[in-house]
């Protein structure tokens, strides 16, 4: 549905006219990092450890990054940062304006390319035109195997790729802390592998069964878990584009809920309206469990790994109860 394999790309763009964010050519101390959301901010904190000070601009589940309006405080955070972490794909496009306005140079890591992204590759600048001591802005883009779905933090492969780039960038900024960054990165990747094993276990149980998603939020994880998506494409597109759900899609949903192969309904805890609530209620009235997932880390005591482990806990407990191992196809 959303999946398409893309090559991972990493490009460096040099921007003319930038002035250094600091006078010290060899800065020391914690690296100032600004992330658009607490999802990417959490990953930066994990790998950077004590050597990063992370500001996550959107960190409340009640705030929608799609429509967030940046403040003067946000601009100051970007301007003071040595590294900016962006989701991309149009999800957090407010960062484009902040980066354009901020003076100085900084590394920009972007998880996914797509509509709404901004780069300076069309400007007449290249590495050959600038010496190493000139001010530069590095931007690294990561393609996703789920093109069209910007919620790539639900893709453990993309998350690992971003973690790899974080390791490289943090090491470049503070080479004296390379050992600590490497150790933190290894722990993070090891824990990601545990999550991937859990996802594979879920796939073994769920393969061939279906879900009905009222949001494309977790479609990447749902697909990786082996589920078939039963939600009409018209419904998913309407939700993502914040349009009214077509009546025909609602009527189709009512029939789909009677299909015994459909096990659960997925909703977005942060995005709901009367139509979506009515559909979720209809699913529940047909005996389908409704599982809510979120766009941001909802618990301040959790990091990214805790959050994803909790999401898998919910999915696994629901599916394993519905499909006892002895009753698998």
Secondary structure, 3 states (H helix, E strand, C coil): CCCECCCCCCEEECCCCCCCCCCCCCCCCCEEEEEEEHHHHHHHHHHHHHHEEEEEEECCCCCCHHHCCCCHHHHHHHHCCCEEEEEECCCCCHHHHHHHHCCCCCEEEEEECCCCCCCCCCCCCCHHHCCCCCCCEEEEECCCCECCCCCHHHCHHHHHHHHHHHHHHHHHHCHHHHHHHHHHHHHHHHHHHHHHHHHHHHHHHHCCCEEEECCCCCHHHHHHCCCEECCCHHHHHHHHCCCCCCHHHHHHHHHHCCCCCEEEEEEECCCCCHHHHHHHHHHHHCCCEEEEECCCCCCCCCCHHHHHHHHHHHHHHHHHHHCCHHHCC
